[in-house]
Amino acid sequence: MKIGVITFPGTLDDVDAQRAVRVGGNEAVALWHGDHDLQGVDAVILPGGFSYGDYLRCGAISRFAPIMTEVIEGAQKGLPVLGICNGFQMLVESHLLPGGLLRNDHLKFICRDQKLRIENNSTAWTSAFAKDQEIVVPLKNGEGQYVADADTIKRLEDEGRVVARYLDVNPNGSVNDIAGITNEAGNVVGLMPHPEHAVETLTGSGTDGLGFFTLPLAIASQFASASA
């Protein structure tokens, strides 16, 4: 399957995400923020980094990049989109996901291996995991605190749209230990930790993140067809 990985000015995890896609058995397609062409990909990843230096708000400027017009339109039609860290911030700024991401409650950048629980394995990006499966992947962020109003949090919880939750420790003060969420259709997922850094034993973080990148074409097609 062809999975596009978009590079923005300040992106620093695009190459890692491309490698994770290849390790997961799919074809990685490099996409450029200034283009209006998704090159016929079956899914899109918005990788981590510091797009536009995180000026204004993290992801707020990238949200207006030319290629995001195609990403937003595609997502609304069922295109699977995964936003990792800075990519998660872009998704909330684009209103593809609800809520927002603020400075960590301790006001410090954090980098650590983080235990997560996969709470929703029915999304386009989590079908390789078992429900309630516990995994460990790296986390690195300065503005990773997920927040939303009480009604939005209740809706996310009631509808099972919390994709992953922090275990053992809440590293950034996110409401209800939320590490990732999905949209109603299940094709758009935002995740604060970095599974692309846990796909090979060589890096020392294990392979717990690989499941996010083994996205089968049948799964992607299922979400696209459902929203057609």
C-alpha positions, -999 to 999 in steps of 0.1 A, spaced: 0 0 0 12 36 -7 14 57 24 23 93 20 45 111 46 43 149 44 74 171 51 68 206 64 95 232 73 108 220 106 96 184 103 122 161 118 106 127 119 95 123 83 124 100 74 117 78 105 81 76 95 90 66 60 112 39 72 85 27 96 61 24 67 86 3 47 94 -19 77 56 -24 81 55 -38 46 41 -8 27 55 17 2 64 51 16 58 82 -6 74 115 3 50 144 0 58 181 1 39 207 21 39 232 -8 22 208 -33 -15 202 -40 -9 166 -50 -12 135 -27 2 114 -56 -26 88 -54 -16 75 -19 -39 52 0 -32 69 34 -13 99 48 10 104 78 16 138 93 49 132 112 64 148 142 88 177 145 86 215 149 68 227 118 74 264 112 93 265 145 61 259 165 54 297 161 20 310 169 8 276 181 21 241 173 6 231 139 -13 263 135 7 275 105 11 240 89 -27 237 89 -27 263 61 0 246 39 -13 239 4 -12 201 7 -35 203 38 -64 213 15 -61 178 -1 -55 161 33 -86 177 48 -108 169 18 -94 134 17 -100 128 54 -136 139 51 -140 113 23 -125 85 44 -88 87 36 -68 72 65 -47 100 82 -24 95 111 -10 126 129 20 119 152 29 145 178 32 177 157 9 159 133 -17 155 160 -14 192 167 -21 198 129 -52 176 131 -68 196 159 -58 229 143 -75 216 111 -106 207 131 -103 171 119 -101 161 155 -116 180 185 -98 196 214 -64 211 216 -28 206 228 -12 228 254 22 231 271 30 202 293 16 208 328 52 208 343 63 233 316 92 211 305 101 191 274 99 154 281 116 124 263 110 89 277 98 55 268 60 55 276 36 27 283 3 30 266 -29 10 264 -46 6 230 -83 12 239 -98 13 204 -85 -12 178 -113 -6 153 -97 25 136 -78 23 104 -45 27 122 -50 4 152 -64 -28 137 -32 -47 142 -35 -44 180 -57 -63 204 -81 -42 224 -65 -32 258 -31 -43 245 -3 -26 264 27 -13 244 58 9 250 68 35 225 90 67 228 74 100 238 90 134 232 70 166 234 68 200 250 32 207 242 15 174 245 -12 181 271 -45 171 255 -74 193 266 -110 197 256 -142 210 272 -162 186 295 -188 178 269 -162 169 243 -143 146 267 -176 129 276 -184 124 240 -150 109 232 -152 86 262 -188 75 256 -182 69 219 -150 49 225 -129 74 205 -100 74 229 -75 54 209 -46 52 234 -42 61 271 -10 67 291 -3 41 318 18 43 350 24 80 346 7 109 328 37 126 313 21 159 303 -12 164 322 -35 153 294 -72 150 305 -81 114 314 -46 103 305 -55 106 268 -26 98 245 -45 96 212 -80 100 198 -99 93 166 -127 110 146 -162 95 145 -154 75 113 -122 60 126 -100 70 97 -83 100 113 -61 93 144 -40 117 164 -13 102 187 11 121 208 38 94 214 61 83 185 55 47 173 78 53 143 107 51 168 97 16 180 97 -5 149 131 -22 150 150 -38 179 182 -21 167 170 13 181 166 -2 216 129 8 220 115 -26 207 89 -31 180 57 -22 198 49 7 175 51 -13 143 14 -21 142 6 15 134 24 11 100 12 -23 88 -21 -7 76 -36 -33 52 -50 -19 19 -83 -38 27 -86 -17 59 -79 16 42 -103 8 14 -130 -1 39 -128 33 55 -127 51 21 -157 31 8 -177 37 40 -174 75 35 -178 76 -3 
